[in-house]
């Protein structure tokens, strides 16, 4: 399984959205992404999009204003 941490915090919000759309187009199996963002809207955007693609998501309340979202496809 490919594990990857993707830190979006240095990107502006529109670029974060674009990066997430690109990542979620991945149809390969057996990966786990941990996404880090400071924008709650990214969390609200990712979870339904990933679930609609058959991926599993988990997230925790923000710590130090950072959201961590796990996406797996296996």
Buried (B, 14 or more C-beta within 10 A) or exposed (E): EEEEEBEBEEBEEEEBBEBBEEBBEBEEEEBBBBBBBBBEEBBEBBBEBBEEEEBEBEBEEEEEEEBBBBBBBE
